[in-house]
């Protein structure tokens, strides 16, 4: 019996482990686990979707359709690796996190 290994698809989706308050503790992306460095401050904010560009409509009472949640975190893959900056995004009403960008701690480049 042989098994075929599929080539990984390029995606910005990831898994995020959070504490009970919703703060990210670790992320899994591209086959690696990145731990949030507890000695650094994480940044958390909300942006707004450009609903006027998407022209989405929703029934009254559908919930918040414009707030995009962001986290900027300092992460490392092990205790000896360099810090990297990861920016996570979660779109309105979504449970799935997306990787907005990941870079060296002192750079800001987009993940493709």
C-alpha positions in Angstrom: 0.0 0.0 0.0 1.4 3.4 -0.9 0.3 6.8 0.3 0.4 9.9 -1.7 1.5 13.1 0.0 -0.4 16.1 -1.4 1.5 19.3 -2.0 0.4 21.9 0.5 -1.8 24.6 -0.9 -0.8 28.2 -0.4 -3.2 29.8 2.1 -3.2 32.5 4.7 -5.6 30.5 6.9 -4.3 29.3 10.2 -5.3 27.9 13.6 -5.2 30.1 16.6 -5.2 28.9 20.3 -6.5 31.6 22.7 -6.8 32.1 26.4 -10.3 32.2 27.9 -10.5 36.0 27.3 -9.7 35.5 23.5 -6.1 36.6 23.5 -3.9 34.5 21.1 -1.4 32.2 22.8 -0.1 30.3 19.7 -0.7 30.0 16.0 -0.3 27.1 13.6 0.6 28.1 10.1 2.4 26.4 7.2 3.1 23.3 9.3 4.7 25.2 12.2 3.6 26.3 15.6 4.4 29.8 16.6 4.2 30.7 20.3 3.2 34.2 21.3 6.1 35.7 23.4 4.6 36.5 26.8 7.3 39.1 27.5 6.0 41.3 24.7 2.8 43.4 24.4 0.2 42.2 21.9 -1.8 44.8 20.1 -5.5 44.3 19.6 -7.9 46.6 17.6 -10.9 46.6 15.3 -11.1 48.1 11.8 -14.0 48.6 9.6 -15.0 46.7 6.4 -15.6 48.8 3.4 -19.2 47.7 3.1 -19.9 50.4 0.6 -17.5 48.7 -1.8 -18.8 45.2 -1.3 -22.4 46.2 -1.5 -23.4 43.4 0.9 -26.8 43.6 2.3 -28.2 41.9 5.4 -31.4 41.6 7.2 -32.0 43.7 10.3 -30.6 42.0 13.4 -27.9 40.0 11.5 -25.2 41.3 13.8 -22.0 43.3 13.3 -21.1 43.0 9.6 -18.4 45.6 9.5 -16.0 45.1 12.4 -12.7 43.4 11.4 -10.7 42.1 14.4 -6.9 42.4 14.4 -4.1 41.2 16.6 -0.4 42.1 16.1 1.8 39.6 18.0 5.4 38.8 18.6 5.9 35.1 18.0 8.7 32.6 17.8 8.8 28.9 16.7 11.0 27.8 19.6 12.9 29.4 22.6 16.0 30.1 20.5 14.5 31.5 17.3 14.2 35.2 16.5 11.0 37.0 17.2 8.7 37.6 14.2 5.7 39.9 14.0 2.4 38.3 13.0 -0.7 40.2 12.2 -3.9 38.2 12.4 -7.3 39.2 11.0 -10.8 37.9 11.5 -13.6 39.1 9.3 -17.0 40.0 10.6 -19.1 37.0 11.8 -16.3 34.6 10.9 -14.7 32.0 13.3 -11.7 31.5 11.0 -8.6 33.6 11.5 -6.5 34.8 8.5 -2.8 35.7 8.5 -2.6 39.3 7.3 1.2 39.4 7.5 4.3 37.8 9.1 7.7 39.4 9.1 10.9 39.7 11.1 10.3 41.7 14.3 11.8 44.9 12.9 10.2 44.7 9.4 6.7 44.9 8.0 6.3 42.8 4.9 3.1 41.1 3.6 2.8 37.3 3.5 2.0 36.1 0.0 
